[in-house]
Amino acid sequence: MQEQDKPSLQSITTTAEQVKRTRLIGYALLATTMLIWGSFTLISRVGATQVMTTWDIGALRFMTASLVLIPIQIYRREWRFLFDMRVLVLALIGGVAYSIFVYAGFAHAPAAHAAIWMNGLLPFWTAIAALIVLKEALSRDNWLSLSVIAIGLIGMSSLMYEEHEFALGIGDLFFILASMAWGIYTALLKRWMLPPWQAMAGVALISTLIYLPIYGLFLPSRLADATIEQILVQSVFQGICVVIIAMLTFIGAVERLGAVKVGSILALAPLLAALAAVPLLGEPLSLAMLVGLIAVSIGALQPWRFFRKDEVN
């Protein structure tokens, strides 16, 4: 009986292979999310500096996603999940609040500021939310990662102070609020473990119902002055790539890798965007910003893990 109770070598091997496969799928989904998020920083910044208002970009985001999702949901005949209070909470935090904060931030601050204040702080907000919502304690690597990022942000702030550039603008405050909203949203996704499609479609459709009436009645718009090309670029990218594709890959990555790890690694996406914004958008990249970006990248990658023989993650 004791020998029968012991797990066989084959079962152990199969389990290890399943874990490895799950992680590989998670990292592939995370890489796709990073690619879209990096582009999101650039394209949103371009849209915010053109004729359209940030509120126009938000409207295009939700309208396009809904126009794609409604026919699919009619075919699927699945609507009950839209009345789930958990989906409503996710929509309010990760849909409406996050979008308003991030687009308002892009209207007042460069892309490099988003990389620092929005995504640089994302690991902190995700860790805090995971601790409160999931009762998930931080590992040694996560503590070290957050410490590196914190030191980099402090160093960046010190350099900016010496260069008489230290000032938190309204755009930076919006980025900080967006980061907080997304950290909470990530932890709630992990806790409730809703099916990826329901979470994505529910957030998109409910956000549309909440945002569009407010936009139409109260928010300024210059959509009529935009060119067809500008509208199409923002509609397709924001509505399909960001809301539908990236949301599905993000949810899948969180389910397989965990909220804290995904939140830390995603901080790398705007790093690449901030560097690309220098030649593409003509935005400056000071020494202070460079220090912050390097710290965020090191904290996200956790390179010290690759020197440990027992590291399997």
PALUM-221998 format. One line per field, with one value per residue (C-alpha): residue number from 1; x, z, y. Coordinates in pm, whole numbers. Example, Ala and Ser with C-alpha at 12.3 -4.5 7.8 and 13.67 -1.06 7.14 Angstrom:
2
nr: c(1:2) $
px: c(1230:1367) $
pz: c(780:714) $
py: c(-450:-106) $
//
This chain:
313
nr: c(1:2:3:4:5:6:7:8:9:10:11:12:13:14:15:16:17:18:19:20:21:22:23:24:25:26:27:28:29:30:31:32:33:34:35:36:37:38:39:40:41:42:43:44:45:46:47:48:49:50:51:52:53:54:55:56:57:58:59:60:61:62:63:64:65:66:67:68:69:70:71:72:73:74:75:76:77:78:79:80:81:82:83:84:85:86:87:88:89:90:91:92:93:94:95:96:97:98:99:100:101:102:103:104:105:106:107:108:109:110:111:112:113:114:115:116:117:118:119:120:121:122:123:124:125:126:127:128:129:130:131:132:133:134:135:136:137:138:139:140:141:142:143:144:145:146:147:148:149:150:151:152:153:154:155:156:157:158:159:160:161:162:163:164:165:166:167:168:169:170:171:172:173:174:175:176:177:178:179:180:181:182:183:184:185:186:187:188:189:190:191:192:193:194:195:196:197:198:199:200:201:202:203:204:205:206:207:208:209:210:211:212:213:214:215:216:217:218:219:220:221:222:223:224:225:226:227:228:229:230:231:232:233:234:235:236:237:238:239:240:241:242:243:244:245:246:247:248:249:250:251:252:253:254:255:256:257:258:259:260:261:262:263:264:265:266:267:268:269:270:271:272:273:274:275:276:277:278:279:280:281:282:283:284:285:286:287:288:289:290:291:292:293:294:295:296:297:298:299:300:301:302:303:304:305:306:307:308:309:310:311:312:313) $
px: c(0:281:439:103:58:391:372:531:825:603:339:605:753:410:329:663:601:252:389:659:408:174:460:571:216:198:520:405:82:277:511:210:66:398:418:72:125:452:278:-13:214:334:5:-191:67:48:-331:-329:-101:-311:-643:-850:-907:-816:-1187:-1230:-967:-1148:-1476:-1318:-1165:-1496:-1716:-1494:-1461:-1838:-1909:-1687:-1807:-2185:-2229:-2006:-2212:-2535:-2393:-2277:-2611:-2430:-2538:-2594:-2235:-2296:-2517:-2243:-2143:-1782:-1779:-1926:-1651:-1384:-1534:-1543:-1182:-998:-1216:-1357:-1126:-805:-887:-982:-665:-424:-556:-566:-206:-95:-255:-29:295:551:563:873:673:418:697:810:501:243:432:725:483:265:465:414:40:5:201:-7:-333:-221:-134:-471:-701:-523:-336:-36:295:589:873:1238:1279:977:1103:1440:1272:1062:1367:1563:1274:1233:1604:1590:1286:1451:1770:1572:1389:1721:1872:1562:1582:1946:1856:1564:1323:1159:790:491:264:-105:-18:209:-65:-303:-44:-8:-385:-397:-126:-319:-640:-466:-292:-627:-784:-506:-548:-926:-884:-662:-901:-1223:-1074:-1351:-1329:-1102:-1364:-1631:-1392:-1276:-1617:-1790:-1539:-1553:-1933:-2016:-1744:-1904:-2246:-2099:-1847:-2032:-2328:-2085:-1868:-2162:-2320:-2033:-1688:-1522:-1475:-1287:-1351:-1512:-1182:-978:-889:-1026:-677:-636:-976:-910:-568:-696:-1015:-849:-557:-737:-1060:-935:-567:-578:-928:-981:-648:-425:-693:-731:-354:-314:-582:-431:-85:-213:-387:-68:209:48:-43:286:512:301:280:659:751:491:681:931:683:677:1054:1093:822:994:1320:1138:959:1291:1347:984:811:1110:1058:1360:1519:1722:1978:1724:1466:1728:1819:1452:1400:1707:1595:1246:1391:1627:1351:1117:1366:1517:1846:1991:1757:1954:2264:2089:2107:1782:1582:1301:1076) $
pz: c(0:81:-259:-428:-237:-357:-676:-972:-1158:-1464:-1278:-1135:-1482:-1631:-1361:-1414:-1788:-1733:-1503:-1755:-2039:-1835:-1764:-2129:-2239:-1968:-2084:-2449:-2353:-2146:-2440:-2662:-2397:-2365:-2740:-2749:-2429:-2558:-2876:-2667:-2496:-2828:-3018:-2727:-2688:-3062:-3049:-2744:-2919:-3235:-3289:-3094:-2721:-2486:-2429:-2803:-2786:-2494:-2685:-2992:-2767:-2619:-2926:-3151:-2897:-2849:-3223:-3253:-2938:-2963:-3280:-3124:-2805:-3008:-3176:-2842:-2673:-2350:-2153:-1794:-1689:-1764:-1453:-1229:-974:-1003:-1371:-1290:-1034:-1283:-1549:-1319:-1206:-1501:-1774:-1703:-1426:-1581:-1926:-1802:-1593:-1856:-2148:-1932:-1839:-2202:-2270:-2017:-1997:-2226:-2287:-2066:-1770:-1826:-1816:-1477:-1288:-1434:-1510:-1276:-984:-1114:-932:-603:-648:-766:-466:-224:-386:-390:-19:72:-175:-216:117:-105:71:-131:-213:-159:-530:-533:-230:-399:-725:-555:-367:-691:-849:-539:-532:-901:-856:-561:-763:-1055:-831:-679:-1021:-1130:-813:-883:-1240:-1112:-1301:-1007:-1031:-1036:-1305:-1340:-1607:-1366:-1103:-1358:-1440:-1070:-1037:-1351:-1206:-881:-1066:-1277:-975:-798:-1118:-1158:-803:-840:-1165:-987:-694:-889:-1172:-1417:-1758:-1975:-2241:-1989:-1801:-2120:-2287:-1966:-1889:-2245:-2284:-1938:-1969:-2296:-2133:-1854:-2051:-2370:-2208:-1992:-2298:-2514:-2254:-2063:-2216:-2484:-2827:-3145:-3319:-3612:-3686:-3699:-4027:-4126:-4094:-3738:-3637:-3795:-3636:-3286:-3332:-3453:-3214:-2901:-2952:-3094:-3005:-2656:-2529:-2684:-2773:-2500:-2235:-2318:-2319:-1996:-1813:-1936:-1818:-1471:-1433:-1521:-1372:-1088:-1041:-889:-1151:-1443:-1294:-1253:-1600:-1773:-1644:-1923:-2202:-2162:-2114:-2478:-2574:-2385:-2567:-2901:-2828:-2842:-3218:-3318:-3121:-3054:-2678:-2448:-2239:-1956:-1735:-1453:-1670:-1794:-1435:-1358:-1671:-1605:-1246:-1363:-1622:-1371:-1113:-1371:-1518:-1183:-1352:-1028:-1063:-1361:-1144:-910:-997:-817:-1008:-1204:-1275) $
py: c(0:242:188:248:573:706:917:745:891:923:1126:1356:1407:1471:1727:1905:1917:2058:2329:2416:2428:2650:2892:2898:2980:3246:3411:3399:3572:3823:3898:3968:4198:4382:4440:4595:4794:4936:5048:5178:5431:5572:5568:5717:5993:6067:6080:6308:6557:6567:6739:6485:6521:6239:6189:6127:5852:5691:5702:5541:5275:5165:5217:5008:4728:4716:4715:4407:4231:4279:4064:3797:3797:3776:3467:3320:3402:3469:3777:3668:3746:4116:4130:3993:4259:4145:4237:4578:4644:4537:4763:5065:5019:4863:5007:5353:5482:5350:5486:5831:5860:5730:5937:6249:6177:6150:6487:6659:6457:6287:5912:5875:6005:5727:5471:5601:5708:5471:5151:5212:5227:4942:4669:4857:4899:4537:4409:4619:4508:4143:4164:4316:4136:3801:3783:3707:3770:3899:3663:3753:3826:4055:4247:4291:4393:4659:4785:4832:5020:5238:5325:5414:5639:5814:5860:5996:6241:6357:6423:6610:6821:6909:7001:7213:6989:6814:6881:6651:6783:6706:6448:6260:6253:6103:5836:5750:5714:5498:5275:5236:5148:4884:4730:4685:4553:4295:4163:4138:3944:3693:3662:3614:3404:3485:3318:3539:3607:3704:3932:4104:4137:4238:4513:4647:4647:4784:5050:5159:5193:5408:5615:5711:5896:6097:6168:6273:6501:6658:6607:6825:6673:6762:6434:6612:6789:6467:6297:5957:5809:5939:5801:5461:5421:5501:5297:4978:4991:5110:4916:4587:4551:4703:4624:4280:4116:4260:4214:3845:3787:3987:3788:3462:3568:3665:3328:3137:3352:3546:3911:4034:3875:3999:4348:4367:4242:4461:4763:4692:4767:5147:5145:5047:5296:5579:5511:5492:5820:6008:5968:5911:6188:6414:6388:6450:6177:6330:6157:6150:5976:5730:5635:5571:5365:5148:5082:4984:4744:4578:4545:4393:4145:4038:3936:3796:3496:3366:3315:3072:2705:2627:2885:2716:3012) $
//
